[in-house]
Amino acid sequence: MRHQLLPLLLSLLFGHSLLTAAEPFTVNTGWIADKPEMLTYKTTSKQGEGLYQVTLTKTAAGVEIYLNIIANGFTKTIAASLTPEMRPIRSTSRIHVNGQISMETECSYGKEKLHIATLMKPYNRTMETDLPADGPVMDFSQTPVMSRVLPLKAGASWSFPSVDPQTNTIVPLTLRVTGEAVVRGIDCYTVEMNDFEGTSVQWVEKGGARRIVRIEQTEAKRVSELILP
């Protein structure tokens, strides 16, 4: 009897996860231009005001992402190279505090594993980690971009393994379309995202270049508003 119950329990557990599985991983990058597209956001948080820039470029090899976060005494830059299917190849992150590099993280992605190296300054201490990657793993550089390339529709959701650069571990990244709204005169999907930084809500333009018009980060209590032309 116990031998009969075990397969049944496993079937219920894993069958339920399959029934509630997220949408297939398909992306649309056709709207990304060959010349760099830069979106600039004004950010407001308890630390004050700042700027947040996201630059996307399509190349012969795939897609390049460049992020720049500027706040009072703090700058974070991220550069990443991805395949045309938005699979990460490599990324570099640098955090500057009061004009000096305090942390630098490099990630490289292979077929079965990824390598993370973090240099802590001013101690010049390097921490290196190899993590298994049996399937697609999202790089931390992709979090501000994924909702723009996924086929958003009412009720759609996705879940991916992703890199947490704070702990050098793999954690879930989930996106879920929770509704629709008009933000600053632009028709948008409302997308809830959960990643290593916590929960955020993005308002993503339905058509055109699928710009993210507004971002609210719950834990950080930060709001980012796209600076429109």
N, C-alpha and C positions, 0 to 999 in steps of 0.2 A: 504493500500500500504506500509506504514511504517513497519507494522508487517511482510509483506512478504520480505521486503528488509533486515531486521535485520538478519534473519537466513542465507540469501544469503551472506551478508557481513561476518558473522562469519564463514560460510563455506569456503569462499575464504581465509580468514586470516588463520584459523587453518588447512584448507586443504592444503594450500601451505606449512605450516610448516611440515606437515606430509609427503608431497611429497618430500621435501628436507631434511627429517630427516636423522640422521646419521645412521651408521651401528649398528646392534644389539650388545648388550654387551655380547660378548663371549670371553673367554680368553684361552690361552694355556700355562700352567705352567709345562708341561711334561719335558721340558729341564732343569728345576731348579734342581740342585743336592742336595742330602741329606747332603753333607758336604758344609760348607760355600764357596761361590764364592765371591771373592773380586776383584773389578775392581778399579784401581787407575788412576786418571786423573791429568795431569798437567794443572793448570789454569793460564791464563794471563789476567789481567785487569788493569785499571788505578791505582788500589791500589798496583799493583805489581804481583808477582808470588805466587802461592799457590798450595795446593793439595786438591783433592776432591775424596773421597772413597765411593763406594757403595757396600754393602755386602748383599747377598741374601742367605737364607737357607730354605730348605723345611723341615718341621717338621711333626709329626703325627697330629698336630692340624691345620696345614696350612702353611703359609709362614711368615718368619721373615725378616724384612728390617732394615738395620743399615746404616745410612749416617754420614759421617764425613767431614766437610768442614774446612780447615785450611788456614788462610791467615795471613797477618802481623797484630799481636795483636788481632786477631779475630778467634774464634773457634765456630762452630755450630755442635751439635750432635743430631741426630734424631733416635729413635728406635720405631719400629711399629710391631704389630702382626696383621695378616690378615687371613681370612678363605682361604680354598683351591680355592675358586672362586674369590679371591682377593678383598673381602669385608673387610673393616677395622674393627677391634675390639677395639684396643686402640693404642695410640701413645704418645710419650713424646719427647719434643724438648727443648734443653738447649743451650743458647747462652752465650759464655764466651768472655768478653772483657778485655784484659790485665790480663788474668788469673783468673778473678772473674766472677761468674754467674751474668748476668744482667737481664736475662729473662728466665722463665721456663713455658712451655705450656704443658698441658695434655689434651688429647681428649679421650673420651670413647663413643662408638657407641651402641645404643640400636635399637630395632625394629622400633620405631616411632620417636625417637629423639636422638640427640647427645649432650654431655655435654663437654664444653670447660672451662678449668680453667687456667688462666694466672697469674703467680706470678712475679711482678716487683720488682727487687732489685736495690739499697739497701733500698728501702722504705718499703719492705715487704707488698706491697699492692696486694691483689688478686682480679682479676676480673673473675666472673663466668657467663657463658651464657648457656642456653639451647636452641637448635634450632630444629625445626621440620625436620624430615627426613622420607618422605613417601616411598622413594625408595633408591637405592644405592647412597651413597655420597662418593666421593673420599677424602681420607686423603691427606694432603700436603706431606706426606712421599712417596706417590705413583707416584708423577710427574716424577721422573727419571726412573721409572720402567714400566709404562703403555705401552709405545710404544714397549716394548720387549715382552709383553704377548698378545697384540691384534693381530688379523689376518691381518697384513698389506698387502695391494695390491694397485695397481694404482687407484687413485681417491677416496679411502676410507676415511671416516671421522667419528669422534665420538664426542659427546658432553655430559658432565657429570656435575652435581652439585658438587662442591668441597669446602673444608674449606679454608678460608683465615685466617691464624693465626695472621695476622697483625691487622685485624679489627674484628675478631671473627664473621664473616658473611659467608654466602654461596654465592659463585660466580661461573660463568661457567668455566669449563675446556674443551678446545676443542683441538682435534688432527686431522691433515689432511695430507694424503700422497700426496706430491706435485711433486714427481718425483723419479728418480733413479740416482745414481752416484757411481763412484769408488773412494774410499777414502783410501789412503795409501795401495793400492792394494787389498782392500776388497770391494766386491759388496754390496751396501747399498741402502736402501730406504731413501728418504729425507722426514722428517716429521716435519711439522710446528706445534708448540704447543703454545697455549695462556692460561695463568693461572694468578694467583694473582700477579706474579712477572713480567708479561708482555709477550712479544713474544720471542720465542726461536726456533731454528732450530736444529734438531737432525739427524745424519746420523746413521741409524740402520742396522747392519749386516743382510743380507737376510737369511742366513742359520746358522747352528750350534747353538751357544748359544745366537744368536741375540744381540750381544754386541752393545752398543752405542759407536761408534768410535770417534765421534766429536760432540760438542755442541757449538752453538753460541747464546748467550743471548743478544738480541738487546739493551734493555734499560740499562742493567748493563754493556754493552760493555765488556763482559767476554767471553773468548774462553777456552773450556776445551778439551784437547786431551788425548785420552786413551793411557796409557803407555803400549805398547805391550811387550810380553815376548821376 
